[in-house]
């Protein structure tokens, strides 16, 4: 029998908790929960060695431990600092920490484009949430932003490096989950970019998970591209009998259409179970899935806007009063409207003008498709966005 | 308790002889009627004459274009989510190469519909728009014989192109961006 490990007592924002040895400050704060939890953009519980890159989780250690109660001289990254017995941590109680986070957000946003109205990640973007919570209202940056052409890495995933904050999560996913890494970070410093080396497309069965771990809209689902906004789709928990993965997913529905399939995420925005590409990209019919029920969404989330819970529909009186005769509607909106006439879920890519005008099967093509040989963008140009 | 001084007690006393004569009351009423001939006319001859709108009048929406005539709307859906009447729907499409002169950004609204039967002209769509794409103008929604004529699509809503039709563009734009910010 292994002897019971001594629990370490750590105090975060005057809340004490006892945790196992080897727990990071961030994990200890998550065990407490609530407002004291530092935000994290690069750290991911399920990915080894992740964290320590974005600096959004900075906290102040007011006392190192019982044995050595001196404070740490600088703010530390809570995701990579392990707790010591008797450690005292200040997260939201210290104004210096909040000021530092604000500065980090400003740095993260230096090169990040303000294209949330176009970006598919808007509404579930960690950086969007973070900048609303901690960021300043305006930028002080006056120079030209770093831009790239968007490229398709593989048939399902689109990479728009302009939005990337270099958190390395996708690199770790490719390394640790798919075990076949074909992309990584090229160049260094301000020039560094996520890229697939020598025009290799990613075709591992689990590579779709890079979309879920991406905290911004740099890696997005091409099968969902521009289909709808996240907050107009309704999340449902569903599962299927999948030979490769566990098959427990979240469906994002619009009416009876499955517009998108993602992995289920926990309260920290982290994937619970990795799902395979077949589940994610190819099972876009309701009949493919056994639906468990609607996902619980935070009441304050934008995904909840316009979704009514506990709706009580009044009984139709006319049919009852008129002896079963249905009311003669003067207009049925479904006969008049031109919206929702195309089955978008059946398209493998984004819709185009032709999709809505005669050719419902046509999808958009990307001129800078990596398979055609124009993957890395050395010129740093972005023809898709003339406004930056 | 009396809230206003306009309340009048009903007089239920029997009428006296002068009141029962009936004709004086008729003459009194006619005097009021004819006196209105000499008063200023409160109505106007609508289609020929028009009253000025207030500067913040909220009329029917337009979808704006930029100075090069490209559609500004990127189908971000913020107007639809802001709309309390749930009158706005849209479908987005990706801009293809060769369409750069038509649409400002890489995503655009291929279909955009406002149900004018639902619209309450609150102006929240205009307020929500991050791209200066939707504005409430100083015009009414036109009368129509059928209900389906009130489902406005992009053809009804788009402002004339400032490059090919600058006159129509300026007329449609009206005071937007000049007096009202």
Interface residues (C-beta under 8 A of the other chain):
Chain A: X115 X116 X117 X118 X122 X225 X226 X227 X228 X229 X231 X232 X302 X305 X306 X330 X331 X333 X335 X336 X337 X338 X339 X340 X342 X344 X349 X350 X351 X352 X353 X355 X356 X364 X365 X367 X384 X385 X386 X387
Chain B: X74 X75 X76 X77 X78 X80 X81 X86 X89 X90 X91 X92 X93 X94 X95 X96 X97 X99 X100 X104 X105 X106 X107 X110 X111 X113 X115 X117 X130 X131 X146 X147 X148 X151 X153
